[in-house]
Amino acid sequence: MLTKKTSKNQLTLPKEIVKEFADISYFDAVVADREIVLTPVKIKPVDADLATVRTKTERLGITPADVAEAVKWARKRK
């Protein structure tokens, strides 16, 4: 389908394409082999991700002391 770039460097997606992504508002855009590739992205609240990380660390038995030790190890000069 043909799409035109506007003077403000914006592209309008054809209705036939947009209807396939009705619940998506954001796309990740990359250039691959001189083609523009759009990948649908769902944005999650930061709190949701933090809760997931906290749940996983608890399940794995990782303590705040473990995290502090890992940071100390990562900051060592080589």
N, C-alpha and C positions, 0 to 999 in steps of 0.2 A: 504494500500500500504506500502511496506517495504521501510524504509529509514535508512541509516547508518550514525552514528556519526563519523566524521573524527578525526584524531589525534589532530586537532586544535579546537575540540569541536564545529564543525559546522555541520549543517544538510542541505542536499540538498533536496528541495521539488520536488516531481515528476511532470512532465509536465502536467499530467491530473489535478493536483490540481492548479498549477500556472496559467493555462489558465483561470481558474475561477476568478482570481484576477489580470488581466492584467494591470489595472491602479493603483495597490497598490504596494508600495515599502517597507513599514514598517508594522510590526505586533507587537502587544503587546503580550508578552509571559508570561503566569502564569502557576503554577502547581496547579492542583485541583485533589484531590484523586489519587495522583501518576500518573496523566496524564498531558502532556504538551498541553495547550490550546493556540492557536494562534488566535488573533482577529485583523482583518485589521484596520489600522490606517491611516488617511489622515492627513498629516502635513500641518498646515496653517501658513502663515507668522504672526509674532507677531503683526505687524501693523493692520492686518485684525481683530484680536481679540480685540485690543485696540479700534479700530473704532466702533466695535459692542458694547463694554462696554460704550463708550462715548455716542453713540446714545441712548442706553437704559436709561442711567442716565438722559439725557436731556428729554426723553419722560416721565420719572417718576417724573421729577421736582426736582431731587436731585442736590443740590448746593455744591460748594466746602466747604462752612461752615458746611453743613450737614455731609460731609465726615470727616472733622476735628473733629467735635463733636463725631462722631461714633468712630474714632480712640482714642480719649481721653477717652471715655467710656470703650472701650475694654482694654485699658492699665491700668485701675484702679486696684489696688490690692484688693484682696478679703479678 
